Every structure is written in C-alpha cells, then in structure tokens.
Amino acid sequence: MKVATWNVNSLRIRLAHVLDWLAANRPDVLALQETKVSDEQFPVQTFIDAGYHAIYSGQKAYNGVAILCRMPLRDVVRDVSGLDDPQRRTLAATVSEGDSELRILNVYVPNGSQVGSEKYAYKLDWLNRIVAHVGDELATHKHFVMLGDFNIAPADADVHDPDLWFEKILCSTLEREALKKFMALGLVDTFRQFEQVEKSYSWWDYRAAGFRRNQGLRIDIILASPALSQTCSSCHIDKSPRGLERPSDHAPVIAEFGGVQAHAP
C-alpha cells in the first residue's frame, strides 16, 4: 500500500496539481492538509472521477483536512475526544481489504506563530491532548499511521540551518519533546528508517527563493505503528510539485508498506 501526505495550501488553487499528481503516482491513500474549503464545496465528484473515495473536514479559507483513498473508508472520526477544538485539523478513518486493515489519522498541527506566544502554548496543549487519543488508537489497531503537517522539524538534520532556527518556532525544544511523546508510544518516523539524501526537506518558505536555495525544513511526517513500520519498504519526499507554477509551499511525502493489500474500487 502506498500512503502519502501533502499540505496543499488551498485545494481550490492546487486542485489541478493534486489531480495530476494522483494520476502520475497512484497512491492508495493521500492525506491532505490546509484544504481551505468548506465541506459543501469540496470537489467530491472530481475525485470520484479520478478513482478516489474522499472524506473531508473543512472550513472556509482556513485549515481543513481530507483523506483520499482508492478503497472505501469507514469508521470516520472528525473530532478527537478531549481535544475540544473547532478548527478542522484532524480526520481519522479505516480502510480494509479482507483480513487486512489500516487505521489512518491525518493531522494538521497548529503552527504556533512564535515561541512563548499564546498560539505557541495552544500548539503544545493541542499536541498533549492528542497523545492519549493516539495511544488508544494504537491499542486498538495493529496497523496504524499518523501522518500530516506536524509543523515541527524533528531534529537538526531536518533543518537547513540549525543555528538560525535554534529555539525558534517549528524547531524549539518543547515542540520536539511534544513530538517525541508520539514516538514514545511506539510510532516510528518512516522517513528515518532509510538512508536519505542529506538536506531533504518537505517545506520551503515562499520568500527569499527558499526552494531554489533549498532552505527548507522537514515538517511533513509519516509515523507508523511498530507492526506497520516493519513492513515499510520505502519513504521519500517528492519535490517535483514544489517546482510547479503557483505551487504549495509543501511537497508530498510517500511511504510504501507491505502486508496491507490495496485494490482500486
């Protein structure tokens, strides 16, 4: 099964990019963040025509998450218990085929704005509140993947200039410690299961020619449960969409797993 995540930074603007990427790569699952489209305006039929079922949780102009899948999705959860957050940032569902199933949790973690700000405190609280939910999911599902835009670079190796970003938003100690709580539950960063090209990033600022100069961060992550991670055969970042005209500032991340079968609907 090929599973991918992509912060598209407005599905309305980037729809053609997403459709072209789906046609070229044919992932079984694609988790989207920052769709920025209300539920009633989500392009359901467009994705059906492309061969994908779609579930979504959106709000106009801000946030928004969706999961596209070549198979039907069930047991959909749009609001994490105990999170009490009106922002559309989480979406969970299960895909199954025969005796195999995969539980998916798509997350768009708050940015946090600036270390020490109210939004930073909100981000840390948001992460702490979701840990218990992830623990429950892991206890219930052998094959579980948590993926999305985490807005945290896990380590200095995921930052183009660690000194410049030292203790700044996306790279602060408290944010990284919050991310490690998910790893402590047993989740594995699939990207780091494999040898990777140095200076591999998934996000580049639009300003100062960040992409051309490869001044980026790796903040888009696919975390897999212990059993699922053992079946992971690859994980990589596809930088090509970032070079398109009017691109998202993020690139897709793709992981491939065995042991979980996938078939087109």
Secondary structure per residue as TSV (DSSP state, phi and psi in degrees):
chain	resnum	aa	ss	phi	psi
A	1	M	-	360.0	131.1
A	2	K	E	-100.7	120.1
A	3	V	E	-119.9	134.1
A	4	A	E	-136.6	157.9
A	5	T	E	-134.4	145.4
A	6	W	E	-156.7	120.8
A	7	N	E	-83.7	108.9
A	8	V	-	-89.6	-9.7
A	9	N	S	50.9	56.3
A	10	S	-	101.3	101.9
A	11	L	H	-67.2	-32.2
A	12	R	H	-60.4	-42.4
A	13	I	H	-78.6	-35.8
A	14	R	H	-104.0	14.2
A	15	L	H	-57.2	-45.7
A	16	A	H	-61.1	-38.6
A	17	H	H	-61.5	-44.8
A	18	V	H	-64.0	-45.4
A	19	L	H	-63.1	-42.2
A	20	D	H	-64.0	-40.0
A	21	W	H	-68.6	-40.2
A	22	L	H	-60.3	-44.6
A	23	A	H	-64.6	-36.7
A	24	A	H	-79.7	-31.5
A	25	N	H	-110.4	-23.1
A	26	R	-	47.5	54.5
A	27	P	-	-67.3	153.0
A	28	D	S	-77.4	-33.1
A	29	V	E	-136.0	133.4
A	30	L	E	-130.8	117.0
A	31	A	E	-93.9	128.4
A	32	L	E	-111.6	144.9
A	33	Q	E	-127.6	161.6
A	34	E	-	51.6	50.8
A	35	T	-	-68.3	-32.5
A	36	K	-	56.7	39.5
A	37	V	-	-140.7	137.1
A	38	S	-	-68.3	158.4
A	39	D	G	-59.7	-40.3
A	40	E	G	-68.4	-15.8
A	41	Q	G	-108.2	7.4
A	42	F	-	-68.2	134.9
A	43	P	-	-78.8	65.0
A	44	V	H	-57.7	-52.0
A	45	Q	H	-63.3	-33.8
A	46	T	H	-60.2	-41.7
A	47	F	H	-75.8	-33.2
A	48	I	H	-59.3	-44.6
A	49	D	H	-61.8	-28.0
A	50	A	T	-86.0	-3.4
A	51	G	T	96.9	21.6
A	52	Y	-	-128.1	135.1
A	53	H	E	-76.0	152.7
A	54	A	E	-139.0	135.9
A	55	I	E	-124.5	153.8
A	56	Y	E	-158.0	157.6
A	57	S	E	-147.1	104.9
A	58	G	E	-131.1	173.1
A	59	Q	E	-150.2	148.8
A	60	K	T	-63.2	126.5
A	61	A	T	76.4	-15.3
A	62	Y	E	-134.6	153.6
A	63	N	E	50.2	-142.1
A	64	G	E	93.5	132.3
A	65	V	E	-134.1	155.6
A	66	A	E	-152.4	156.6
A	67	I	E	-128.5	125.5
A	68	L	E	-106.2	137.8
A	69	C	E	-148.4	143.4
A	70	R	S	-75.2	-12.4
A	71	M	S	-119.0	160.9
A	72	P	-	-62.0	148.5
A	73	L	-	-110.2	142.1
A	74	R	E	-134.7	175.3
A	75	D	E	51.1	51.1
A	76	V	E	-76.5	133.2
A	77	V	E	-128.1	120.2
A	78	R	-	-100.6	-19.4
A	79	D	S	-127.6	117.1
A	80	V	-	-70.7	130.4
A	81	S	T	-60.8	129.9
A	82	G	T	87.8	-8.0
A	83	L	T	-80.9	-38.2
A	84	D	-	50.0	58.3
A	85	D	-	-129.5	116.0
A	86	P	-	-72.4	-15.0
A	87	Q	S	-72.8	141.0
A	88	R	-	-86.3	91.3
A	89	R	-	-126.7	-7.9
A	90	T	E	-133.7	148.9
A	91	L	E	-158.0	125.8
A	92	A	E	-125.6	149.6
A	93	A	E	-164.5	165.1
A	94	T	E	-119.6	137.8
A	95	V	E	-118.1	135.0
A	96	S	E	-138.3	153.1
A	97	E	E	-149.9	110.5
A	98	G	T	62.8	-127.1
A	99	D	T	-87.5	-4.3
A	100	S	E	-98.9	141.7
A	101	E	E	-148.4	156.1
A	102	L	E	-133.5	126.8
A	103	R	E	-95.1	131.0
A	104	I	E	-119.0	130.7
A	105	L	E	-123.0	111.7
A	106	N	E	-96.0	126.6
A	107	V	E	-129.2	143.0
A	108	Y	E	-122.0	94.5
A	109	V	-	-71.3	138.9
A	110	P	-	-55.1	148.0
A	111	N	-	-69.8	-44.4
A	112	G	-	96.1	-14.0
A	113	S	S	65.7	-69.8
A	114	Q	S	-154.1	138.8
A	115	V	T	-57.7	129.8
A	116	G	T	91.9	-8.3
A	117	S	S	-81.7	171.4
A	118	E	H	-63.2	-37.9
A	119	K	H	-67.2	-30.7
A	120	Y	H	-67.1	-44.5
A	121	A	H	-62.7	-39.1
A	122	Y	H	-62.0	-42.4
A	123	K	H	-61.4	-46.8
A	124	L	H	-64.4	-40.0
A	125	D	H	-66.0	-41.7
A	126	W	H	-57.8	-46.6
A	127	L	H	-64.6	-43.1
A	128	N	H	-63.6	-36.8
A	129	R	H	-70.4	-28.8
A	130	I	H	-85.2	-14.8
A	131	V	H	-59.6	-45.8
A	132	A	H	-61.3	-39.2
A	133	H	H	-62.9	-42.4
A	134	V	H	-64.9	-38.5
A	135	G	H	-60.3	-41.2
A	136	D	H	-64.1	-41.0
A	137	E	H	-63.8	-41.5
A	138	L	H	-65.4	-34.4
A	139	A	H	-69.7	-23.6
A	140	T	H	-98.7	-31.0
A	141	H	-	-121.9	119.8
A	142	K	S	-65.7	-43.5
A	143	H	S	-102.3	104.1
A	144	F	E	-135.8	135.6
A	145	V	E	-130.7	131.4
A	146	M	E	-114.1	118.8
A	147	L	E	-143.9	159.8
A	148	G	E	146.5	-161.2
A	149	D	E	-92.7	104.9
A	150	F	-	-85.9	-13.5
A	151	N	S	52.5	35.1
A	152	I	-	-144.1	129.7
A	153	A	-	-88.8	115.6
A	154	P	-	-58.2	-35.6
A	155	A	S	-151.5	171.2
A	156	D	G	-60.9	-27.7
A	157	A	G	-65.3	-14.8
A	158	D	G	-99.4	16.2
A	159	V	B	-132.1	132.6
A	160	H	S	-67.0	-30.3
A	161	D	-	-143.2	87.7
A	162	P	H	-58.2	-34.0
A	163	D	H	-67.3	-42.1
A	164	L	H	-63.7	-37.7
A	165	W	H	-94.3	4.2
A	166	F	T	-55.3	121.0
A	167	E	T	59.2	21.3
A	168	K	S	-95.8	169.2
A	169	I	T	-55.5	142.3
A	170	L	T	82.4	-15.6
A	171	C	T	-132.2	9.3
A	172	S	-	-74.7	158.5
A	173	T	H	-59.5	-44.5
A	174	L	H	-64.9	-36.8
A	175	E	H	-65.5	-43.9
A	176	R	H	-66.7	-35.9
A	177	E	H	-65.9	-36.5
A	178	A	H	-64.7	-40.6
A	179	L	H	-65.1	-37.3
A	180	K	H	-65.2	-21.7
A	181	K	H	-64.2	-31.7
A	182	F	H	-71.9	-38.0
A	183	M	H	-65.5	-34.7
A	184	A	H	-64.3	-23.7
A	185	L	T	-75.6	-12.8
A	186	G	T	117.4	-6.3
A	187	L	-	-67.6	145.1
A	188	V	E	-118.5	132.7
A	189	D	E	-74.7	102.1
A	190	T	G	-62.3	-29.7
A	191	F	G	-61.3	-37.2
A	192	R	G	-87.0	4.5
A	193	Q	G	-76.0	-12.2
A	194	F	S	-129.7	154.4
A	195	E	-	-65.4	131.2
A	196	Q	-	-125.0	156.4
A	197	V	-	-65.3	135.5
A	198	E	S	-60.5	151.1
A	199	K	S	61.4	46.6
A	200	S	-	-94.4	120.3
A	201	Y	-	-130.6	163.0
A	202	S	S	-119.8	-7.3
A	203	W	E	-139.8	137.4
A	204	W	E	-136.4	132.5
A	205	D	-	-61.2	142.1
A	206	Y	T	-63.7	-28.0
A	207	R	G	-80.8	158.7
A	208	A	G	55.6	33.5
A	209	A	G	52.1	43.1
A	210	G	T	-56.9	-40.8
A	211	F	T	-72.4	-46.4
A	212	R	T	-58.5	-35.6
A	213	R	T	-92.0	2.1
A	214	N	T	53.2	43.6
A	215	Q	-	-97.4	80.5
A	216	G	E	-126.8	-175.6
A	217	L	E	-136.2	151.0
A	218	R	-	-98.7	101.1
A	219	I	-	-123.3	-3.6
A	220	D	E	-101.6	120.0
A	221	I	E	-134.5	146.9
A	222	I	E	-119.1	111.2
A	223	L	E	-103.0	133.5
A	224	A	E	-122.2	147.8
A	225	S	-	-62.8	161.0
A	226	P	H	-54.1	-47.3
A	227	A	H	-64.7	-41.0
A	228	L	H	-68.9	-39.9
A	229	S	H	-62.6	-29.0
A	230	Q	T	-68.9	-19.0
A	231	T	T	-97.5	-0.4
A	232	C	E	-71.8	125.1
A	233	S	E	-103.0	-17.2
A	234	S	E	-167.9	157.8
A	235	C	E	-154.6	129.7
A	236	H	E	-151.6	165.9
A	237	I	E	-105.3	130.9
A	238	D	-	-99.4	100.9
A	239	K	-	-77.1	-13.9
A	240	S	G	-58.2	-39.9
A	241	P	G	-64.5	-22.8
A	242	R	G	-69.7	-19.2
A	243	G	G	-91.9	3.1
A	244	L	S	-76.1	170.5
A	245	E	S	-72.9	135.0
A	246	R	S	50.5	56.8
A	247	P	-	-82.4	164.8
A	248	S	-	-66.0	156.5
A	249	D	S	-81.2	-2.2
A	250	H	B	-110.7	158.6
A	251	A	-	-115.9	153.3
A	252	P	-	-67.7	148.3
A	253	V	E	-118.3	134.3
A	254	I	E	-128.1	131.8
A	255	A	E	-124.1	144.8
A	256	E	E	-118.2	136.3
A	257	F	E	-126.9	145.4
A	258	G	S	-101.4	170.8
A	259	G	S	82.4	-9.1
A	260	V	S	-123.8	105.5
A	261	Q	-	-74.1	154.0
A	262	A	-	-139.6	136.7
A	263	H	-	-138.0	145.1
A	264	A	-	-67.2	147.0
A	265	P	-	-66.7	360.0
